Amino acid sequence: MDAIDKVAMMAELSHDHCSLNHGPGISNEKIPAADYIVMLFGYKEAEGKEIAVRELIIPVCLECVCALKGEEWTLLYCFECAESRWVCRRLAKNKYRHHILWLRGCPDCSNTFGGLYFSDIPSCGSMAHMAVNEIRVAV
């Protein structure tokens, strides 16, 4: 993703709504997006050049940005069906230490689990600039 793509995304931000789960009965259409999670799926060539095969762009609200930057919540996100769930680390049976767990298939879209990937949100000066801090996962 180059600088022109980032500027275009930020220009469209005022028209987008948060795509993440906010709980039962809460409509995402009423929650304006404040930033994007940009996930690049790809691989690294022998000479170190990164090749993005697929981009996943997820609009998120300021509340979700704050949750992703903090240490209280972990986001489970299925990149096959775009379903998301939040896990409160303090109340969870398992110990979650990553900000996002990317699922390849989940109980909502498949009876076959295809894999688990993780990433952490790098901290930056402002809470609402995750599109600038792209998250990379090799598949």
C-alpha positions in Angstrom: 0.0 0.0 0.0 1.5 3.3 -1.0 1.0 6.8 0.3 -1.7 7.6 -2.4 -3.8 4.6 -1.3 -3.5 5.7 2.4 -4.6 9.3 1.5 -7.6 7.9 -0.4 -8.6 5.7 2.5 -8.4 8.5 5.0 -10.6 10.6 2.6 -13.2 7.9 2.6 -13.1 7.5 6.4 -16.0 9.9 7.0 -18.3 7.6 5.0 -17.3 4.3 6.7 -18.6 2.6 9.8 -16.9 0.3 12.3 -16.8 -3.3 11.0 -16.1 -4.9 14.3 -18.5 -6.6 16.7 -19.8 -4.3 19.4 -22.1 -6.8 21.1 -25.6 -8.1 20.7 -28.2 -5.6 19.5 -25.7 -2.8 18.6 -25.8 -1.7 14.9 -22.4 -0.9 13.4 -24.1 1.5 11.0 -24.4 4.0 13.8 -20.8 3.8 14.8 -18.5 6.0 12.6 -15.0 4.7 11.7 -12.0 6.5 13.0 -9.3 4.5 11.3 -8.5 1.3 9.4 -6.7 -1.9 10.3 -4.6 -2.7 7.2 -3.6 -6.3 7.1 -1.2 -7.4 4.3 -1.1 -11.1 3.6 1.9 -12.3 1.6 5.5 -13.5 1.8 9.1 -12.4 1.8 11.4 -13.1 -1.1 14.9 -14.4 -0.6 16.4 -10.9 -1.0 14.0 -9.5 1.7 11.4 -7.9 -0.5 7.9 -8.2 0.9 5.2 -9.2 -1.5 1.5 -8.6 -0.6 -0.8 -11.1 -2.2 -3.9 -9.8 -0.5 -4.9 -6.8 1.5 -7.6 -6.8 4.2 -8.9 -3.3 5.2 -11.1 -3.1 8.2 -12.7 0.2 9.3 -12.7 0.6 13.1 -14.1 3.2 15.5 -12.1 5.1 18.1 -13.4 2.8 20.9 -12.1 -0.3 19.0 -8.8 1.5 18.3 -8.3 2.2 22.0 -9.2 -1.5 22.8 -6.7 -2.7 20.3 -3.9 -0.4 21.6 -4.6 -1.5 25.2 -3.7 -4.6 27.1 -7.3 -5.5 28.3 -8.8 -7.0 25.1 -7.8 -9.4 22.3 -9.7 -9.3 19.0 -10.5 -12.7 17.3 -11.1 -12.0 13.6 -12.0 -14.5 10.9 -10.6 -13.3 7.6 -12.7 -15.8 5.7 -16.1 -14.5 6.8 -15.2 -11.2 8.5 -16.8 -12.2 11.9 -15.2 -10.7 15.0 -15.3 -11.3 18.7 -13.6 -9.6 21.6 -12.0 -11.5 24.5 -11.4 -9.8 27.8 -8.0 -11.1 28.8 -8.6 -10.7 32.5 -11.7 -13.0 32.3 -10.5 -15.5 29.7 -9.7 -19.1 30.6 -6.6 -18.9 28.3 -3.8 -16.4 28.5 -4.0 -14.1 25.5 -1.0 -11.9 24.9 -1.6 -10.6 21.4 -3.9 -7.8 20.2 -5.4 -9.6 17.3 -5.8 -13.3 16.5 -6.5 -13.9 12.9 -8.6 -17.1 12.2 -8.7 -18.9 8.9 -12.1 -20.3 9.3 -14.3 -20.1 12.4 -17.4 -21.9 13.8 -19.6 -19.3 11.9 -18.3 -20.0 8.4 -16.6 -23.4 8.4 -16.4 -26.7 10.2 -12.7 -26.9 9.2 -10.1 -24.7 11.1 -7.6 -23.5 8.6 -5.0 -21.8 10.9 -4.3 -19.2 13.4 -2.1 -16.1 12.9 -1.4 -13.3 15.4 -0.2 -9.7 15.3 0.3 -6.9 17.8 -0.6 -3.3 17.1 2.5 -1.2 17.1 2.2 1.8 19.4 2.3 5.2 17.8 1.8 8.9 18.8 -1.8 9.1 18.0 -4.5 6.5 18.7 -6.2 6.9 15.3 -3.5 6.1 12.8 -3.4 2.4 12.5 -3.6 2.6 8.7 -0.2 4.2 8.8 1.1 1.3 10.9 0.4 -1.7 8.6 0.4 -5.1 10.2 2.1 -7.8 8.3 1.5 -11.6 8.5 3.2 -14.2 6.3 0.9 -17.0 5.1 
